[in-house]
Amino acid sequence: MQVKTDLAAEVFRVVGRFRRQLRRSVGRGFDSARLTESQSELLWLVGRKPGISVSAAAAELGLVPNTASTLVSKLVSRGLLTRSVGASDRRVGELALAGPTQHIVDASRAARRVLLSDVLDELDDDQIESLAKGLEVLNTMTQLLQERRT
């Protein structure tokens, strides 16, 4: 049991440190907007999946739909996000990034990819293989956590 407790603490430490270091190295992209972590995550998600519905975004981020809707309303009122009526179902709101927000996301994503590509180039084949396996495990853990919320 102690090994699992230590491993859980190590996951938090390493993943948190990685995210903070990446953000410091490249920048969050939205620093000047003073957004919460949840707001930033929602914008990143919409940038990856334009047209995503509020409910799908909530599920993807592990949020209660009402919380996601509140985040969306705040981001729309700040001009960072747009919400439009769904083409096939007028009750469904489809989300998209506002033009300037899209530019920030695109530039930040490109900078992160360049930085990570450079770092990956410094790893040897065994490290790359270990990383790929570790990412599979993290993905499984994420799915297990999502299943517990439903």
N, C-alpha and C positions, 0 to 999 in steps of 0.2 A: 504493500500500500504506500509506503514511504517513497518508493521509486516513482509511482504515478503522481504523487503529490509534488515531488521535485520536478518531474517532467512537465506537469501543468504550469508550475511557476516559470519554468524555462521557456515554455511556449509563449506565455505572456511577455516575458522579458525580451526574447529575441524578435518576435513579430512586432512588438511595440517599438523597439529600438530601430528595427529596419524601416518602419513607416516614418518615424521621426527623422531618421537620417536622410531618407529619400526626400522628404519634404524640405528639410534644411538645405540639401544639396541642389535641389531644383526649384524649390519654392512651391507653395500650395497652389498658387495661381489665383486664389481668391482672397489673399491676405488683406488687401485694401478694402474689401467688402465686409470684413469682420463677420464672417459666417460661422455658425456652429459646425461641429463635425458632421452632424446629421444633414444639415443643409448642403454642405460640400459634397457629401456622399451621394445625395439625391441628384445634384447637378452633374457629377461624374457619371452616374448611372444613365441619366437622360442623354448625356453626350454620347454614351456607348449605344443607347437604344432609343433613338428619336421616335416619337410616336407612342411610347410606352404609356399605358394607362396608369392612373393613380393607384388603383388596387394592385396592379402587377408590380409597380414600383415598391409599394408597401411590402408585398410578399418577398420581393427580391432583397430588400434591405432588412427584413425581419421586423418591420414596424406594424403597429396596429393601424388599420386604414384611416382612422380619425386623425392620428398623429401625422401620417403622411399627407393627408389633406390639408392640415394646418401648415405644415412645412411648405407645401405647394402654394397655398394662398399667400404666405409671407414672401416667397421668392417671386411670385407673379407681381405682387404689389411693389417690389423693389426693382422690377423690370429685368430680372435675371432669367426668368422662365416664362414661357407662354403656355397657356392651356386652351385647347380648342375642342370643339365638339367632334366626337368620333364620326367617321364617314358612314360606318355600317350601323352604329348604335348611338343615337344622340344623347343617351344617358351617360355614356362613357367619355371622360375627358382624356384627350391625348396630350402628352407633354412634349415640349421641344425647348431647346435653349434659345434665348434671345440672341440676336446677331453678335453683339459684343461678348456675351458670355461664351458663345461658341468659339470665338477667336481665342479667348483665354484658355479654354479647355484644349483646343487643338494645339496651341503653342506649348502648353504645359505637358500634354501627353507626348508630343514629339520630343521635348527635352528629356522627359523621363525615359523614353525608349532609347534614346541615344546614350544616356548615362548608364542604364542597365545593360545595354548591349556592350558598352565598353568594359564594364565590370565582368560580365559573363565571358568576354574574350580573355580575361586574365585567369579564369578558372581552368583546371585541367579536365580531361574527359571523365575521370572518376567523380570529381566534384559535380560536374554537370549531370551525370547519371544520378548521383545521390540527391541533388536538388530536384530533379524530375520526379523521383520516387517520393520525396518529402512533400512536393506539391500535390501529388495524388492523395497522400494521407491527409493533408490539410483540407483538400476538397471533400474527402469522405467525412471528416470531422465537421465541416461546415454543413453538409447535408444532414448529418445526424442531429446537429443543433437545430436546424430548421424544422426537422420532423418533430422535435420535442415541443416546438411552439405551436404546432397545429393540432 
